[in-house]
Amino acid sequence: MESLVEVKDLYVEYNTVKGVFGKKQIIHAVNGVNLDIRKGEILALAGESGCGKSTLAKAILRLEPPKSGEIVFHLKKDFIKSAQMVFQNPYASLNPRMRTVDILKEPLEINTAYSKEKILEIVKEKIKMTGLDEDCLNRYPHEFSGGQRQRIAIARALVLEPEFILADEPVSALDVSIQAQIINLIKELKEKCNLTFLLITHDMSVIQYLSDRTAVMYLGEIVEIGRTADIFANPLHPYTKALLSSVPQIKKNGVKKIMLKGDLPSPENLPQGCRFHTRCPHVMEKCKNCSPSPKGSGHTVRCFLYDSVL
């Protein structure tokens, strides 16, 4: 499958000041990520809070400057029209002082030379596409539920006819009863509009239902990536196994919940060697000093346990 976005050896750091004496600290948020997002797929990026998922997302969309590395887009149109984002919190991502129609018109007014009639036509088309009526266009964000606001945010992302949409935790701020509706909408739009999605989430059940491939992130690194079906059927990395063991199961399938020891290390002071060795139940001596390289083809893993297997 043809690549749409290629991330090559990407590093992103933040400089912070801590304490009353203003001690400078460097937060190593993304550490050497390589990622290939293929046309027409939903690629999920999984991992617990603080692992660097959202920072990577912002760097891909040029909202965060990288320290080093390269991001290559193979887009038909210019970047601003072709790459859009759906943010996590629909209560914060919509301007409360703007009517829905103005929220949706704004990207078209800034980035196209369309007539007012053409812009309004597109706005009506996209709002219907997300399951809302034209009647909502003259209302303000506070008049909608969280699920309706997220539909408006998705419609805003669609008005410029993008090829690539980055959805950062698009359902985590919504009621469980509404989450399924938005998940199904994303799946429907992906097929109908021939979209490519990068889905950022920590919810493994959403990933299993929605994504074609899954990349698992830990402390700014991709530790495992492959087809979602393969990741769930045969997880390789100890961290991936722990993530999957935490997914609630209706039927007992013999999988015991894996309790990781310790807390996620601070990105200000990354562990030497394998980033996961401080919490890994299979840690070896070399894990403490050496960083494993990715192994495998198609389904790859960054772990010394597979040195002689893959």
Secondary structure, 3 states (H helix, E strand, C coil): CCEEEEEEEEEEEEEEEECCCCEEEEEEEEEEEEEEEECCCEEEEECCCCCCHHHHHHHHCCCCCCCEEEEEECCCCCHHHHEEEECCCCCCCCCCCCCHHHHHHHHHHHHCCCCHHHHHHHHHHHHHHCCCCHHHHHCCHHHCCHHHHHHHHHHHHHCCCCCEEEEECCCCCCCHHHHHHHHHHHHHHHHHCCCEEEEECCCHHHHHHHCCEEEEEECCEEEEEEEHHHHHHCCCCHHHHHHHHCCCCCCCCCCCCCCCCCCCCCCCCCCCCCCCCCCCCCCCHHHHCCCCCCECCCCEECCHHHCCCC
